[in-house]
Amino acid sequence: MAYTPELSQQESATLRRIAWALDVPMTEAMTRVFEEIAGRIDGRKVCASCKDKTPCAVCAFNPNA
């Protein structure tokens, strides 16, 4: 089961505005934000600090995924 954190009022408002700008639902906007950030962060650093090795096959930072 996925962990579902609550968004603060500010985070929700920010995500809503991103969704409006992209003309997509908030859920899709969140996915796009994650994809964009994953593309900008050094995956090797993420992998080196990762504490959960079980989902590597589906991890956005796994170069072999």
C-alpha positions as a printed Julia matrix, in Angstrom:
65×3 Matrix{Float64}:
  0.0    0.0     0.0
  1.26   3.46   -0.84
  1.9    6.04    1.86
 -0.49   8.95    1.44
  0.68  12.07    3.27
 -1.63  15.01    3.83
 -0.82  18.2     2.0
 -0.64  21.48    3.87
 -2.9   24.3     2.72
  0.05  25.93    0.95
  1.14  22.68   -0.72
 -2.4   21.97   -1.87
 -2.78  25.49   -3.26
  0.56  25.2    -5.06
 -0.33  21.84   -6.57
 -3.76  23.15   -7.61
 -2.16  26.09   -9.41
  0.33  23.82  -11.16
 -2.59  21.62  -12.26
 -4.47  24.64  -13.6
 -1.38  25.81  -15.5
 -0.93  22.35  -17.04
 -4.7   21.93  -17.56
 -4.66  18.53  -15.87
 -6.16  17.06  -12.67
 -4.16  17.52   -9.46
 -3.27  13.82   -9.38
 -1.66  14.04  -12.81
  0.05  17.31  -11.88
  1.59  15.59   -8.85
  2.85  12.76  -11.04
  4.42  15.26  -13.43
  6.07  17.13  -10.57
  7.59  13.87   -9.3
  8.8   12.95  -12.79
 10.37  16.39  -13.27
 12.13  16.32   -9.91
 13.32  12.73  -10.43
 14.91  13.85  -13.68
 16.84  16.62  -11.93
 18.18  14.76   -8.88
 21.29  12.59   -9.01
 19.87   9.07   -8.93
 23.15   7.64   -7.63
 22.87   9.84   -4.55
 19.28   8.72   -4.01
 20.2    5.06   -4.38
 23.16   5.43   -2.02
 20.94   6.9     0.7
 17.91   4.66    0.09
 16.65   2.66    3.06
 14.06   0.63    1.13
 15.65  -1.7    -1.41
 12.51  -3.72   -2.19
 10.91  -1.58   -4.95
 14.08  -0.88   -6.98
 12.54  -2.28  -10.16
  9.89   0.47  -10.19
 11.96   3.28   -8.68
 12.19   6.47  -10.76
 15.86   6.75   -9.81
 16.85   3.22  -10.9
 18.84   3.57  -14.13
 17.79   0.05  -15.15
 14.05   0.56  -14.62
